[in-house]
């Protein structure tokens, strides 16, 4: 996976499609601790939401879901958001 900024392009199917069109910073790949050894993507939404009490919220999902739901933008923020 490329390190950098991604844009969410598809809903997970579990919610209402929150965050579509928003930007996210890919942080790292991790491995699930169970027997599957599935790769997990850890990422941070590049925004602060009021319900987060002004803090950053690292998130994680399986790599296969991340690759389906997000598209690579660039190593940094795009000039035009």
N, C-alpha and C positions, 0 to 999 in steps of 0.2 A: 504494500500500500504506500501511496505517496503521503509524506508528511505535509500538512498544511491545512488550508481552509476548504470546507465542503459546504454545499447548499443542499438542504433537504428538498427532495423532489417528489416524494411519495409517502403516504401515510403507512403506518405499521399494520393497520387492519384491526388494531385493538382499541383505538381511540377515535377522535374526531379529526385527525389529520393535523394536530397541533404542530406548529413550527414549519409548515411547508413554506418554502421560499426564504427561510431564515438561514443564517450562516452559523457554522460550527467549526471549532478547532479540533482536529484529530490529535490526540495526545500520545497514545501508545496501544500496542496489542498486548493482551494478557491471555492466559490460558485458564479455562474453566477448571475448577478443582475436582470435578467428578471424573469418572472413568472415560468419558468421551474425549477429553482434552480439546474441546472446542475452542477456537480462537475467539476472543472477545475484544471489541473495540471500545476504548475509553475515550470520550470526547467531552468538550465543554461548549454549551451554547454561548455564542458571542453576543449576549445581551443579559440584562438584569431584569428580572420580573418582580413586581411588588410582592407576590406571595413567597418569593425566595428570601425575603427579609434583607435584601441588598447584598446577598452573597452569590458567589459563583457556584454552580451545581454540576460537578462532574457526573456524567451519565455513562452507561455501558449497555451494549447490545451485542448479540452474536455478529461476527464479521460478515456472514452471508446476508443478514438483514441490512447491515450498514451499507454494504456494496450495492444492494438493490434499492435502497431508499435515499441515498445521498450521491451527489456528483461532485467530483473534484473541481475546485475553482482556481486556486493558485497557492503558492507558498505563503502569501500574505493576503491581507484584505484587498478586495478589488477597489479600483479607483472610484467606481460608481456603485453605490449600494442600491 
